[in-house]
């Protein structure tokens, strides 16, 4: 009981400190210590032969493991975003989009760009880096409050695209290993739910934007915003070549190289952005330096939260919580949705929630005769709901490191679009599969 209270209290404290703006490199390990102490874990190994879990080794395994897996993607993703921004390519694409859709549809344009990149196979973290410069330019031209940029990018990346049938994102592929399904499992229901989430979310976004504008909110420029009004912009078609390069290389290499195809794709995109626009850079060294620094801050913040999740997973309370959640009585699809959603909230990761729940849920529900395609789609959609709480790595990276906002200003709209909307989508998916 003490361990469970400690886990819940530490998670609540982490969320509170995150919203208050505390440095995550301090807040995450600090709250993880609470989990360790209340769970009976030692803070550090007593001797070299100790095999039991302890705070330092568990935390650093999660922290360093995340960096080892994602460092090059974060680095190249941040560099790609800065190259697109400082060369004027992002503004060129933004102006072309505004010319086609009108300045009033800036938010729709950002959502569309993020959705195309996500469904094209680009990691959601990298999409945030790549799309921010375009979003910033569009919001500036439309004079929309910039605190909505994280929510708009997240809505296009981690809701109706990330967990839909056919999506190349990992959240749609993890269930295949355990259920023997395909990435197109339950595509009919998935299509209905995706359209519902897209329409409902966009309607809600417009209401929030209109309310903010009516209260006098406008776009506020900052000193570190790119200033390119006095320089020549590349042609929109040339400006789009680096993005098309990333999508093409990802598509061609994803089967042979798996996630490493994205590293090659981003490197190719960076090279293309430099070759096409090398005459337009005023200070290439500064651009590379800013991109590198941004990537380190982003991956450090995210890894800090992953470390918290690693400590939580080895605590006695977490095993108890998983056992209870994965044995919820009643309808199996509802039980699976609740279990995956809550575990994803505890770990701050949609893929983490699936990876922990599926080894237990899959055999049990398949033996009970549950349709594997329905189970696949419900688990995929539900994993993308409560994972987007304030301490989620993607949320922290997008709001703080990429967009330079605070949780207090930006998290409200993001919660509406990336927590509430997917919860509604999950409920609808379960209902449709039960009909």
C-alpha positions as CSV (number, residue, x, y, z in Angstrom):
1,X,0.0,0.0,0.0
2,X,2.8,2.4,0.9
3,X,4.5,1.7,-2.5
4,X,1.3,2.3,-4.4
5,X,0.7,5.6,-2.5
6,X,4.3,6.6,-3.2
7,X,3.9,5.9,-6.9
8,X,0.7,7.8,-7.3
9,X,2.0,10.7,-5.1
10,X,5.3,10.9,-7.0
11,X,3.5,10.9,-10.4
12,X,1.1,13.7,-9.2
13,X,4.1,15.7,-7.9
14,X,6.0,15.2,-11.2
15,X,3.0,16.5,-13.1
16,X,2.6,19.5,-10.7
17,X,6.3,20.4,-10.9
18,X,6.2,20.1,-14.7
19,X,3.3,22.4,-15.0
20,X,5.0,24.8,-12.6
21,X,8.0,24.9,-14.9
22,X,10.6,23.2,-12.8
23,X,13.7,21.8,-14.6
24,X,12.9,18.2,-15.5
25,X,16.5,17.1,-15.0
26,X,15.8,17.9,-11.3
27,X,12.1,17.2,-11.0
28,X,12.1,13.7,-12.6
29,X,14.9,12.1,-10.5
30,X,13.6,13.9,-7.4
31,X,10.2,12.3,-7.8
32,X,11.7,9.0,-8.8
33,X,13.5,8.9,-5.5
34,X,10.1,9.0,-3.8
35,X,9.0,6.0,-5.8
36,X,12.2,4.2,-4.9
37,X,12.0,4.9,-1.1
38,X,8.3,4.1,-0.7
39,X,8.9,0.9,-2.8
40,X,11.7,-0.4,-0.6
41,X,14.4,0.1,-3.3
42,X,17.9,1.1,-2.3
43,X,19.1,4.4,-3.6
44,X,22.3,2.8,-5.0
45,X,23.9,-0.7,-5.2
46,X,25.4,-1.8,-2.0
47,X,28.1,-3.8,-3.7
48,X,29.0,-4.8,-7.3
49,X,27.3,-8.2,-6.9
50,X,23.9,-6.7,-6.0
51,X,21.2,-8.0,-8.4
52,X,18.1,-6.4,-7.0
53,X,16.7,-3.1,-8.4
54,X,17.9,0.2,-7.0
55,X,17.2,3.8,-7.8
56,X,20.5,4.9,-9.5
57,X,20.9,1.9,-11.8
58,X,17.2,1.8,-12.8
59,X,17.0,5.5,-13.4
60,X,20.1,5.7,-15.4
61,X,19.3,2.6,-17.4
62,X,16.1,4.3,-18.6
63,X,17.8,7.6,-19.1
64,X,20.8,6.4,-21.0
65,X,18.8,3.7,-22.9
66,X,16.5,6.4,-24.4
67,X,19.5,8.5,-25.4
68,X,21.2,5.5,-27.0
69,X,18.1,4.8,-29.0
70,X,17.1,8.3,-30.1
71,X,20.2,10.5,-30.0
72,X,20.8,10.7,-33.7
73,X,17.2,11.1,-34.5
74,X,16.9,14.1,-32.1
75,X,20.2,15.6,-33.3
76,X,19.4,15.3,-37.1
77,X,15.8,16.2,-36.5
78,X,16.7,19.4,-34.7
79,X,19.4,20.3,-37.4
80,X,16.9,19.6,-40.1
81,X,14.4,22.0,-38.5
82,X,16.9,24.8,-38.1
83,X,18.2,24.4,-41.7
84,X,14.7,24.7,-43.0
85,X,14.0,27.7,-40.7
86,X,17.2,29.7,-41.3
87,X,17.3,29.1,-45.0
88,X,13.8,30.6,-45.4
89,X,12.4,27.2,-46.8
90,X,9.9,27.0,-44.0
91,X,8.6,30.5,-44.7
92,X,8.5,29.8,-48.4
93,X,6.4,26.7,-47.8
94,X,4.2,28.6,-45.4
95,X,3.6,31.5,-47.8
96,X,2.7,29.0,-50.5
97,X,0.2,27.2,-48.2
98,X,-1.3,30.6,-47.2
99,X,-1.7,31.5,-50.8
100,X,-3.6,28.2,-51.5
101,X,-5.7,27.9,-48.3
102,X,-5.9,31.5,-47.1
103,X,-4.4,33.0,-43.9
104,X,-7.4,32.1,-41.9
105,X,-6.7,28.4,-42.3
106,X,-3.2,28.5,-40.9
107,X,-4.0,26.0,-38.1
108,X,-5.5,23.6,-40.6
109,X,-2.4,23.9,-42.7
110,X,-0.1,23.0,-39.8
111,X,-2.3,20.0,-38.9
112,X,-2.1,18.8,-42.5
113,X,1.7,19.1,-42.7
114,X,2.1,17.2,-39.4
115,X,-0.4,14.5,-40.5
116,X,1.4,14.0,-43.8
117,X,4.8,13.7,-42.1
118,X,3.5,11.3,-39.4
119,X,1.6,9.1,-41.8
120,X,4.7,9.2,-44.1
121,X,6.7,7.4,-41.4
122,X,8.6,10.3,-39.7
123,X,8.8,9.9,-35.9
124,X,6.5,12.2,-34.0
125,X,9.5,13.8,-32.2
126,X,11.1,14.6,-35.5
127,X,7.8,15.9,-37.0
128,X,7.7,18.5,-34.1
129,X,11.2,19.7,-35.0
130,X,10.5,19.8,-38.7
131,X,7.1,21.4,-38.6
132,X,7.7,24.0,-36.0
133,X,9.4,26.5,-38.3
134,X,6.5,26.2,-40.7
135,X,3.9,26.5,-37.9
136,X,5.7,29.6,-36.5
137,X,5.6,31.3,-39.9
138,X,2.0,30.5,-40.5
139,X,0.9,31.6,-37.1
140,X,2.8,34.8,-37.5
141,X,1.2,35.6,-40.8
142,X,-2.3,34.7,-39.4
143,X,-1.6,36.6,-36.2
144,X,-2.7,33.6,-34.1
145,X,-1.6,33.1,-30.4
146,X,1.7,31.2,-30.6
147,X,0.9,29.3,-27.4
148,X,-1.5,27.1,-29.5
149,X,1.4,25.9,-31.8
150,X,2.3,22.8,-29.6
151,X,-1.4,21.7,-29.5
152,X,-1.8,22.1,-33.2
153,X,1.3,20.2,-34.1
154,X,0.5,17.5,-31.5
155,X,-3.0,17.1,-32.8
156,X,-1.8,16.5,-36.3
157,X,0.9,14.0,-35.1
158,X,-0.3,11.9,-32.2
159,X,-4.1,11.5,-32.5
160,X,-5.9,10.5,-35.7
161,X,-2.7,9.6,-37.6
162,X,-0.3,7.9,-35.1
163,X,-2.7,5.1,-34.0
164,X,-4.7,4.7,-37.2
165,X,-4.7,1.6,-39.5
166,X,-1.8,1.7,-41.9
167,X,0.2,4.2,-39.8
168,X,4.0,3.3,-39.8
169,X,4.4,4.7,-36.3
170,X,5.4,2.1,-33.6
171,X,2.2,2.5,-31.7
172,X,0.4,0.7,-34.6
173,X,3.1,-2.0,-35.0
174,X,3.7,-3.2,-31.5
175,X,0.4,-5.2,-31.3
176,X,1.3,-7.2,-34.4
177,X,4.0,-9.1,-32.5
178,X,1.5,-10.3,-29.9
179,X,-1.7,-10.6,-31.8
180,X,-0.5,-11.8,-35.2
181,X,-2.4,-9.0,-37.0
182,X,-1.4,-6.5,-39.7
183,X,-0.9,-2.7,-39.5
184,X,-4.3,-2.5,-41.2
185,X,-6.2,-4.3,-38.5
186,X,-9.7,-3.1,-38.0
187,X,-9.3,-0.5,-40.7
188,X,-13.0,0.1,-41.2
189,X,-13.5,1.2,-37.6
190,X,-10.2,2.9,-37.6
191,X,-11.2,5.1,-40.6
192,X,-14.5,6.1,-38.9
193,X,-12.7,6.9,-35.6
194,X,-9.9,8.8,-37.3
195,X,-12.4,11.0,-39.2
196,X,-14.3,11.6,-36.0
197,X,-11.2,12.6,-34.0
198,X,-10.0,14.9,-36.9
199,X,-13.4,16.7,-37.2
200,X,-14.2,16.9,-33.5
201,X,-10.6,18.0,-32.6
202,X,-10.5,20.6,-35.3
203,X,-13.9,22.0,-34.3
204,X,-12.7,22.2,-30.7
205,X,-9.4,23.8,-31.7
206,X,-11.2,26.5,-33.7
207,X,-13.4,27.3,-30.7
208,X,-10.4,27.7,-28.4
209,X,-8.6,29.9,-30.9
210,X,-11.6,32.1,-31.5
211,X,-12.1,32.5,-27.8
212,X,-8.5,33.5,-27.3
213,X,-8.6,35.9,-30.2
214,X,-11.8,37.5,-28.8
215,X,-10.0,38.0,-25.5
216,X,-7.3,40.0,-27.4
217,X,-4.6,37.4,-27.8
218,X,-2.3,37.9,-30.8
219,X,1.0,36.5,-32.1
220,X,3.9,37.8,-30.0
221,X,7.3,37.9,-31.6
222,X,10.4,37.0,-29.7
223,X,14.0,38.1,-30.0
224,X,15.2,34.7,-31.1
225,X,12.6,34.3,-33.8
226,X,14.1,34.1,-37.3
227,X,14.1,37.3,-39.3
228,X,14.0,36.6,-43.0
229,X,11.8,39.4,-44.4
230,X,14.8,41.1,-45.9
231,X,16.2,38.0,-47.7
232,X,15.3,36.1,-50.8
233,X,13.2,33.0,-50.2
234,X,13.7,29.8,-52.2
235,X,11.0,28.7,-54.6
236,X,8.3,26.6,-52.8
237,X,9.1,23.5,-54.9
238,X,12.8,23.7,-54.0
239,X,11.9,24.4,-50.4
240,X,9.8,21.3,-50.2
241,X,12.6,19.0,-51.7
242,X,14.3,18.3,-48.3
243,X,10.9,17.2,-46.8
244,X,10.2,15.0,-49.8
245,X,13.7,13.6,-49.4
246,X,13.0,12.6,-45.8
247,X,9.7,11.0,-46.7
248,X,11.1,9.2,-49.7
249,X,14.2,7.7,-48.0
250,X,12.0,6.7,-45.0
251,X,9.6,4.9,-47.3
252,X,12.3,3.2,-49.3
253,X,14.4,2.0,-46.4
254,X,12.0,1.3,-43.6
255,X,11.7,-2.4,-44.3
256,X,15.4,-3.1,-44.6
257,X,16.6,-0.6,-41.9
258,X,13.6,-0.4,-39.6
259,X,13.9,2.7,-37.4
260,X,17.4,3.4,-38.6
261,X,15.9,4.4,-42.0
262,X,14.8,7.6,-40.3
263,X,18.4,8.4,-39.3
264,X,19.5,8.0,-43.0
265,X,16.4,10.0,-44.1
266,X,17.1,12.9,-41.8
267,X,20.7,13.0,-42.8
268,X,19.7,13.0,-46.4
269,X,17.2,15.8,-45.7
270,X,19.8,17.9,-44.0
271,X,22.2,17.5,-46.9
272,X,19.5,18.4,-49.4
273,X,18.5,21.5,-47.4
274,X,22.1,22.6,-47.3
275,X,22.9,21.9,-51.0
276,X,19.7,23.6,-52.3
277,X,19.9,26.7,-50.0
278,X,23.7,27.1,-49.2
279,X,23.7,30.6,-50.6
280,X,20.8,31.7,-48.4
281,X,22.4,30.9,-45.0
282,X,23.8,34.0,-43.3
283,X,25.6,32.1,-40.6
284,X,25.6,28.3,-41.1
285,X,27.8,27.7,-38.1
286,X,25.3,29.5,-35.9
287,X,22.5,27.5,-37.4
288,X,24.2,24.2,-36.7
289,X,25.1,25.3,-33.2
290,X,21.5,26.2,-32.4
291,X,20.2,23.0,-33.8
292,X,22.7,20.9,-31.8
293,X,22.0,22.7,-28.6
294,X,18.2,22.4,-29.1
295,X,18.5,18.6,-29.7
296,X,20.5,18.1,-26.5
297,X,18.0,20.0,-24.4
298,X,15.1,18.1,-26.0
299,X,16.5,14.7,-25.5
300,X,17.8,15.5,-22.0
301,X,14.3,16.5,-20.9
302,X,12.7,13.5,-22.5
303,X,15.2,11.0,-21.1
304,X,14.7,12.5,-17.6
305,X,11.1,11.5,-17.7
306,X,11.9,8.1,-19.2
307,X,14.2,7.6,-16.2
308,X,11.2,8.2,-13.9
309,X,9.2,5.6,-15.8
310,X,12.1,3.1,-15.5
311,X,12.1,3.4,-11.7
312,X,8.3,3.2,-11.5
313,X,8.4,0.0,-13.5
314,X,10.7,-1.8,-11.0
315,X,8.7,-0.7,-8.0
316,X,6.4,-3.2,-6.3
317,X,3.4,-0.9,-6.8
318,X,3.7,-1.0,-10.5
319,X,3.5,-4.8,-10.7
320,X,0.5,-4.7,-8.5
321,X,-1.2,-2.0,-10.6
322,X,-0.5,-3.9,-13.8
323,X,-1.9,-7.1,-12.4
324,X,-5.1,-5.4,-11.3
325,X,-5.5,-3.5,-14.6
326,X,-4.9,-6.5,-16.8
327,X,-7.5,-8.5,-14.9
328,X,-10.4,-6.1,-15.1
329,X,-13.7,-8.0,-15.2
330,X,-16.4,-7.4,-17.8
331,X,-16.0,-6.8,-21.5
332,X,-12.5,-7.6,-22.7
333,X,-12.2,-4.7,-25.1
334,X,-13.2,-2.2,-22.4
335,X,-10.8,-3.9,-20.0
336,X,-7.9,-3.8,-22.5
337,X,-8.6,-0.1,-23.3
338,X,-8.6,0.9,-19.6
339,X,-5.5,-1.2,-18.8
340,X,-3.4,0.2,-21.6
341,X,-4.5,3.8,-21.1
342,X,-3.7,3.8,-17.4
343,X,-0.3,2.0,-17.8
344,X,0.6,4.5,-20.6
345,X,-0.2,7.3,-18.1
346,X,2.0,5.8,-15.4
347,X,4.9,5.3,-17.8
348,X,4.3,8.5,-19.8
349,X,4.6,6.5,-23.0
350,X,2.0,5.0,-25.4
351,X,4.5,2.5,-26.7
352,X,5.5,1.7,-23.1
353,X,1.9,1.1,-22.1
354,X,1.4,-1.4,-25.0
355,X,4.7,-3.2,-24.4
356,X,3.9,-3.8,-20.7
357,X,0.2,-4.7,-21.1
358,X,0.3,-6.8,-24.3
359,X,2.4,-9.8,-23.1
360,X,-0.3,-10.3,-20.4
361,X,-3.4,-9.2,-22.3
362,X,-2.8,-10.9,-25.6
363,X,-2.8,-14.6,-24.6
364,X,-5.6,-14.1,-22.1
365,X,-8.0,-12.3,-24.5
366,X,-7.1,-14.4,-27.6
367,X,-7.8,-17.6,-25.6
368,X,-11.2,-16.0,-24.6
369,X,-12.0,-15.6,-28.3
370,X,-11.6,-11.9,-28.7
371,X,-11.2,-10.7,-32.3
372,X,-7.5,-9.9,-32.6
373,X,-8.1,-7.1,-35.1
374,X,-10.5,-5.4,-32.8
375,X,-8.1,-5.8,-29.9
376,X,-5.3,-4.4,-32.0
377,X,-7.1,-1.3,-32.9
378,X,-8.6,-0.6,-29.5
379,X,-5.2,-1.0,-27.8
380,X,-3.5,1.2,-30.4
381,X,-6.0,4.0,-30.1
382,X,-6.3,3.9,-26.3
383,X,-2.5,4.0,-25.9
384,X,-2.5,7.5,-27.3
385,X,-4.8,9.0,-24.7
386,X,-3.6,9.4,-21.2
387,X,0.0,9.0,-22.3
388,X,-0.2,12.7,-23.2
389,X,-0.2,13.9,-19.5
390,X,2.1,16.8,-18.7
391,X,5.1,14.6,-17.9
392,X,5.0,12.8,-21.3
393,X,8.4,13.1,-23.1
394,X,6.9,14.2,-26.4
395,X,4.7,16.8,-24.6
396,X,7.6,18.2,-22.6
397,X,9.9,18.3,-25.7
398,X,7.3,20.0,-27.9
399,X,6.1,22.6,-25.4
400,X,9.4,23.5,-23.7
401,X,12.3,22.6,-25.9
402,X,11.0,23.1,-29.4
403,X,8.3,25.8,-29.0
404,X,9.8,27.6,-26.0
405,X,6.4,27.8,-24.2
406,X,5.4,26.9,-20.7
407,X,3.0,24.2,-19.6
408,X,0.8,26.8,-17.9
409,X,0.3,28.6,-21.2
410,X,0.3,25.7,-23.7
411,X,-0.8,22.5,-22.0
412,X,-4.5,23.3,-21.8
413,X,-5.2,23.2,-25.5
414,X,-2.8,20.3,-25.9
415,X,-4.7,18.3,-23.2
416,X,-8.0,18.9,-25.0
417,X,-6.7,17.7,-28.3
418,X,-4.4,14.9,-27.3
419,X,-6.0,13.5,-24.2
420,X,-9.8,14.1,-24.4
421,X,-10.2,13.6,-28.1
422,X,-8.4,10.2,-28.1
423,X,-10.4,9.1,-25.1
424,X,-13.5,9.9,-27.1
425,X,-12.1,8.0,-30.0
426,X,-11.3,5.0,-27.9
427,X,-14.9,4.9,-26.6
428,X,-16.3,5.1,-30.1
429,X,-14.0,2.4,-31.3
430,X,-15.0,0.0,-28.5
431,X,-18.7,0.8,-29.2
432,X,-18.3,0.1,-32.9
433,X,-16.5,-3.1,-32.4
434,X,-19.2,-4.3,-30.0
435,X,-22.1,-3.5,-32.3
